């Protein structure tokens, strides 16, 4: 039987926002994937060009399976580009590739927010897995109620990670668009198209932060309701 927890309403707007953001980024990427850049560069060529111009000859570019699974792996010094990006000449793909290279440049230059994000990843991984179980165990067993604030604290780490992610992602996109424009890798009208793709992608990170924040609020509400019942 379906059970409706009254606290679900807190996360419902976040779920809707995240769904809209995902639909928007996919539709925007699809739209501008049909727009080929006039120079005929592939996304991989652009990524290599920007890396070399920044002296990052040691950072490799690899193909990774999937759609929009592109990412920069600082532990391996690798920019991984997906099926829809790697060999594509579209302005959408070039925007995505330049964005991921932006993360490599951030890492090389010691950009503070990306260092903070890397430092709190272990807390985030623990918090996302254990926060809710710890709160529930603390509510079920009064002798273990000290686990409730521990769980909430750990999930707060998840929220912090999402908050710090925003400047990291926005900065990477800003670097990408500036490089594409100033180096005339893309022409002005093409840069505008790439910007629309990266702006849509940025909204998914805003949605993730909002979702984490609302989930934390729900966790606090559940814990408080359990305390009132004791």
HUMOCOR-V360491 format. One record per residue. N is the residue number from 1. NEAR is the number of other ideal C-beta (glycine too) atoms within 8 Angstrom. Layout:
n,near
N,NEAR
N,NEAR
This chain:
n,near
1,2
2,3
3,4
4,5
5,6
6,5
7,10
8,9
9,6
10,9
11,12
12,8
13,8
14,13
15,9
16,8
17,11
18,13
19,8
20,9
21,13
22,10
23,8
24,10
25,14
26,9
27,8
28,12
29,15
30,8
31,8
32,15
33,11
34,7
35,10
36,8
37,14
38,6
39,6
40,6
41,11
42,10
43,17
44,11
45,8
46,14
47,15
48,9
49,10
50,14
51,14
52,9
53,7
54,8
55,6
56,10
57,6
58,5
59,10
60,8
61,11
62,8
63,8
64,10
65,6
66,7
67,6
68,11
69,9
70,13
71,9
72,11
73,9
74,9
75,4
76,6
77,9
78,10
79,18
80,14
81,16
82,14
83,8
84,9
85,12
86,11
87,6
88,12
89,11
90,13
91,14
92,16
93,15
94,18
95,17
96,17
97,16
98,18
99,14
100,16
101,14
102,15
103,15
104,15
105,12
106,13
107,11
108,9
109,6
110,6
111,10
112,6
113,10
114,11
115,9
116,9
117,12
118,8
119,6
120,12
121,9
122,6
123,10
124,12
125,8
126,10
127,13
128,9
129,7
130,10
131,14
132,9
133,9
134,13
135,15
136,8
137,10
138,15
139,10
140,6
141,7
142,5
143,4
144,9
145,9
146,7
147,11
148,13
149,7
150,10
151,16
152,14
153,8
154,14
155,16
156,10
157,13
158,15
159,12
160,10
161,14
162,13
163,8
164,12
165,12
166,11
167,8
168,14
169,11
170,9
171,12
172,13
173,15
174,9
175,12
176,15
177,14
178,8
179,12
180,16
181,10
182,6
183,8
184,6
185,13
186,12
187,8
188,6
189,6
190,13
191,12
192,8
193,13
194,18
195,11
196,10
197,16
198,14
199,9
200,13
201,14
202,11
203,11
204,12
205,12
206,10
207,14
208,11
209,13
210,12
211,13
212,13
213,11
214,12
215,12
216,13
217,9
218,12
219,14
220,9
221,10
222,12
223,13
224,8
225,9
226,10
227,7
228,6
229,5
230,5
